[in-house]
Amino acid sequence: MLSLGIVPLGLRSRDTAPFALGIPPLSGPLGRLRTSLLTWTTDRLVFADLQRDAARIAREATGHELSTPAMNYPALADAVVQFSVPEFEYPRSDLATPVHFVGPVSLAAASPDLALPDWWGDLDGSRPVVHVTQGTVANTSLDDLVLPTLRALADRDVLVVASTGGRDLPAAAIPANARVAPHLPYDRLFPHLSAFVTNGGYGGVHYALAHGVPILATGNTEDKSEVSARVAWSGAGLRLRPRRGTGGRIDERAIARAVDRLLAEPSFRAHAARIGAAVTAAPGPAGIEPVLHEVIRAAGSGHATTPGAATAPVAATAPGAATATSLTKERR
């Protein structure tokens, strides 16, 4: 069985905090002590109800006890195919489940039927372009991020491009330096961008990385807290969290300061480009096939996958495919 990693890797390790907390790793003995305390706390308090329900479902469905905490479900697979690159994932020194990185699911061109907005000519390079979006799902209230970003950058010498996921914005809420569309062709937009403001969707962040665009990530729910934490940890951008008592809203002044830094400090773009080079070289979904063949061969020969197998790269056999690399590759 393969686990397909469409969100950041959730495999437990002594080197990383439990998944969903959005806490980056801390090295050394102190970091491992912190991880142990966080794991104990989340198992017994934060995810206690989830664990009970998962254990009950496992007993009812299989007649067996759940062999790992519910949030560590990828450990039940023979291998994990992670739709990312090692440069954007925390190193783990103690993996027992092989992890193979194949890059994002898609960096393909947009549909040719998607018409360009009439303001597209404003992307003429005369000023930096900042794109802001809440994606196509978590956009019920554009006041979570899109509108605060438009207000935060209204007095900056930038062009702010917002996609609303089909939601409407009142004309009065759109500053003079902003352009808005329901959907935009990312393959044509991202080469123009100087910065990307996002709530932390895994796909959008990888698209930005592939184009070497520095990122401001603000996600604090679902898997987005983990994505946002990796943006900051990798050096490819900055992370902002909502202030307490604000109903989850991001402070507009903090957005402005963060975007100013992304535009002024070249290190963010350099790190995004470094990771982006790995993203564009990865095979994508074509990298699944050789991993699947390896798992089938191991099952047919009766040899179980052994701990530490994640240290070996897996050669992708699809025509033109790059090599799918493993998690133990050190962060550069």
C-alpha positions in Angstrom: 0.0 0.0 0.0 1.3 3.5 -0.9 0.4 6.6 1.0 0.2 9.6 -1.3 1.4 12.8 0.5 -0.8 15.6 -0.7 -0.1 17.5 2.5 3.1 18.0 4.4 4.7 14.7 5.7 3.0 13.6 8.9 5.3 10.7 9.8 6.3 10.8 13.5 9.9 11.3 14.4 12.0 12.2 17.4 13.2 15.1 15.3 9.9 16.8 14.6 6.9 18.0 16.5 3.6 16.2 16.0 1.7 17.0 12.8 -0.9 19.8 12.8 0.8 21.9 15.5 2.7 23.9 12.9 5.9 23.9 15.1 9.2 23.7 13.2 11.9 21.3 14.4 14.4 22.0 17.2 17.7 20.2 17.0 19.6 18.5 19.7 18.6 16.9 23.0 16.4 19.8 24.0 14.5 19.5 20.7 13.9 15.7 21.3 12.8 16.4 24.8 10.3 19.0 23.5 9.1 16.6 20.9 8.4 13.9 23.5 6.4 16.3 25.7 4.4 17.6 22.7 3.7 14.1 21.5 2.5 13.0 25.0 0.3 16.1 25.2 -1.3 15.8 21.8 -2.0 12.1 22.1 -3.7 12.4 25.5 -5.4 15.8 25.2 -5.5 17.4 21.7 -6.2 14.3 19.7 -7.6 12.0 22.4 -11.2 11.9 20.9 -9.8 11.3 17.4 -7.7 8.5 18.6 -10.6 6.8 20.4 -12.8 7.1 17.3 -10.1 5.8 15.0 -9.3 2.8 17.3 -13.0 1.9 17.4 -13.4 2.1 13.6 -10.3 -0.1 13.2 -11.7 -2.7 15.5 -15.1 -2.7 13.8 -13.6 -2.8 10.3 -10.7 -5.2 10.7 -11.1 -6.9 14.1 -7.6 -5.6 15.0 -6.3 -2.8 17.2 -4.9 0.3 15.6 -1.2 -0.2 15.5 -0.2 3.5 15.4 -1.7 6.8 16.5 -4.3 8.0 14.1 -2.3 11.1 13.1 0.6 8.8 12.2 -1.4 7.0 9.6 1.2 7.2 6.8 3.3 4.7 8.9 0.8 2.0 8.0 1.8 2.2 4.3 4.6 0.2 2.7 6.0 3.4 1.3 5.1 7.1 1.2 5.1 9.0 -2.1 5.4 12.7 -1.1 4.4 15.3 -3.6 7.2 17.7 -2.6 11.0 17.8 -2.5 13.4 17.1 0.4 14.4 20.7 0.4 10.9 21.7 1.6 10.5 18.9 4.3 12.0 18.5 7.7 14.8 15.9 7.9 14.0 12.8 10.0 16.8 10.5 11.2 14.6 7.6 12.5 12.2 6.8 9.7 11.0 3.2 9.4 8.7 3.9 6.5 10.3 4.6 3.1 9.6 8.1 1.8 10.1 9.0 -1.9 9.8 12.6 -3.1 8.4 13.0 -6.6 7.6 16.8 -6.6 4.2 18.4 -6.9 1.2 16.8 -8.6 1.1 19.4 -11.4 2.8 22.4 -12.7 0.9 22.2 -15.9 -0.4 25.1 -18.0 -3.8 26.5 -17.4 -6.8 25.7 -19.6 -6.6 27.6 -22.9 -10.3 28.5 -22.3 -9.4 30.7 -19.3 -9.6 34.2 -20.7 -7.2 36.9 -19.5 -8.7 39.8 -17.6 -8.7 43.2 -19.4 -6.2 44.6 -17.0 -3.5 41.9 -17.9 -1.5 44.6 -19.8 -0.8 46.3 -16.4 1.7 43.4 -15.7 4.3 45.3 -17.7 7.2 45.2 -15.2 6.9 48.8 -14.2 6.4 47.9 -10.6 6.6 44.8 -8.3 3.6 42.5 -8.6 2.2 40.9 -5.4 -0.4 38.1 -5.7 -2.8 37.3 -2.9 -5.3 34.5 -2.7 -7.2 32.3 -0.3 -7.4 29.5 -2.8 -10.6 27.9 -4.1 -11.8 26.3 -0.8 -11.0 28.5 2.3 -12.4 31.6 0.7 -15.8 31.9 2.3 -14.7 35.2 3.9 -12.2 37.2 1.9 -11.7 39.4 4.9 -9.5 36.6 6.3 -6.6 37.5 4.0 -7.4 39.0 0.6 -9.1 42.2 1.8 -6.5 42.9 4.6 -3.7 42.5 2.0 -5.4 44.9 -0.4 -5.7 47.4 2.4 -2.2 46.8 3.8 -0.6 47.4 0.4 -2.8 50.2 -0.8 -0.2 52.9 -0.2 2.8 50.8 -1.6 4.3 51.3 -5.0 3.3 47.7 -6.1 0.5 46.2 -8.2 -1.6 43.8 -6.0 -3.3 41.0 -8.0 -6.0 39.1 -6.2 -7.9 36.0 -7.2 -11.1 35.4 -5.3 -11.9 31.8 -6.2 -15.2 33.0 -7.7 -16.2 35.2 -4.8 -17.3 38.8 -5.4 -15.6 41.9 -4.1 -17.4 45.2 -3.9 -15.7 47.8 -6.1 -15.3 50.2 -3.2 -13.0 47.6 -1.5 -10.5 47.5 -4.4 -7.7 50.1 -4.1 -6.3 51.9 -7.1 -3.2 49.7 -7.2 -5.2 46.4 -7.1 -6.5 44.2 -9.8 -9.0 41.4 -9.1 -10.2 38.3 -11.0 -12.2 35.2 -10.0 -9.5 32.9 -11.3 -6.1 33.4 -12.9 -3.8 31.3 -15.1 -0.9 30.7 -12.7 1.5 29.5 -15.5 1.2 33.0 -17.0 0.9 35.0 -13.8 3.7 33.6 -11.6 6.6 34.7 -13.9 5.5 38.3 -13.3 5.4 38.0 -9.5 7.7 39.5 -6.9 5.9 38.0 -3.9 3.0 35.6 -3.1 0.6 36.1 -0.2 -1.3 32.9 0.6 -3.2 31.1 3.4 -0.8 28.2 2.8 -2.3 25.8 0.2 0.2 23.0 -0.5 -0.2 23.3 -4.3 -0.1 27.1 -4.6 3.0 27.2 -2.4 4.8 24.7 -4.6 3.8 26.6 -7.7 5.4 29.7 -6.2 8.5 27.8 -5.3 8.8 26.4 -8.8 9.0 30.0 -10.1 11.3 31.2 -7.3 8.7 33.5 -5.8 9.1 34.4 -2.1 6.1 33.6 0.0 4.1 35.1 2.9 2.1 32.3 4.4 -0.6 32.9 7.0 -2.3 29.5 7.3 -3.4 28.4 10.8 -5.9 25.7 10.1 -6.1 22.2 8.5 -2.7 21.4 7.1 -1.9 25.0 6.3 -0.2 25.7 9.6 2.3 23.0 8.7 2.8 24.4 5.2 3.3 27.9 6.6 5.8 26.6 9.1 7.9 25.0 6.3 7.8 28.2 4.3 9.6 30.0 7.1 11.9 27.1 8.1 13.1 26.7 4.5 14.0 30.4 4.2 11.7 30.8 1.1 9.5 33.3 2.9 7.8 34.5 6.0 5.0 33.3 8.2 2.4 35.4 10.0 -0.1 34.1 12.6 -3.3 35.8 13.6 -3.2 37.8 16.8 -5.2 36.6 19.7 -8.6 38.2 20.1 -8.8 39.1 16.3 -11.1 36.2 15.3 -8.3 34.7 13.2 -7.6 37.9 11.2 -4.1 38.8 10.2 -2.8 42.3 11.2 -2.6 44.6 8.2 0.5 46.4 9.4 2.2 43.0 9.8 1.3 42.1 6.2 2.8 45.3 4.9 6.0 44.9 6.9 6.3 41.3 5.8 5.8 42.1 2.1 8.3 44.9 2.4 10.9 42.4 3.7 10.2 39.9 0.9 10.7 42.6 -1.7 13.8 44.1 -0.1 15.8 41.1 1.1 17.1 38.9 -1.7 17.7 35.9 0.5 14.0 34.9 0.3 14.0 34.8 -3.5 17.3 32.9 -3.4 16.0 30.2 -1.1 12.7 30.0 -3.1 14.8 29.6 -6.3 16.9 26.9 -4.7 13.9 24.9 -3.7 12.2 25.7 -7.0 15.1 24.1 -8.9 14.5 20.8 -7.1 10.7 21.2 -7.7 11.1 21.6 -11.5 13.6 18.8 -11.7 11.3 16.3 -9.9 9.3 13.8 -12.0 5.9 14.5 -10.5 3.2 11.8 -10.7 5.4 9.8 -13.1 7.6 9.1 -10.1 4.9 7.0 -8.5 5.3 4.1 -10.9 8.8 3.0 -10.0 7.9 3.1 -6.3 4.8 1.1 -6.9 6.8 -1.5 -8.8 9.3 -1.7 -6.0 6.6 -2.3 -3.4 5.0 -5.0 -5.6 8.3 -6.7 -6.1 9.0 -6.7 -2.3 5.5 -8.1 -1.6 6.0 -10.8 -4.2 9.3 -11.9 -2.9 8.1 -11.9 0.7 10.6 -9.3 1.8 9.1 -6.6 4.0 10.3 -3.1 3.6 13.0 -2.6 6.1 13.7 0.3 8.5 16.1 2.7 6.9 15.0 2.0 3.3 14.2 5.6 3.0 17.9 6.4 2.9 18.2 4.9 -0.7 17.1 6.9 -3.7 14.6 5.2 -6.1 15.3 5.5 -9.8 12.3 6.7 -11.7 11.8 4.6 -14.8 9.4 6.8 -16.6 10.8 8.3 -19.8 12.6 11.5 -19.0 11.7 11.3 -15.3 14.1 12.6 -12.7 15.2 10.5 -9.7 12.8 10.3 -6.8 14.9 11.2 -3.8 14.5 10.2 -0.1 13.8 12.1 3.0 17.2 11.6 4.6 18.8 14.0 2.1 20.0 16.9 4.2 18.7 20.3 3.8 21.1 22.5 1.9 
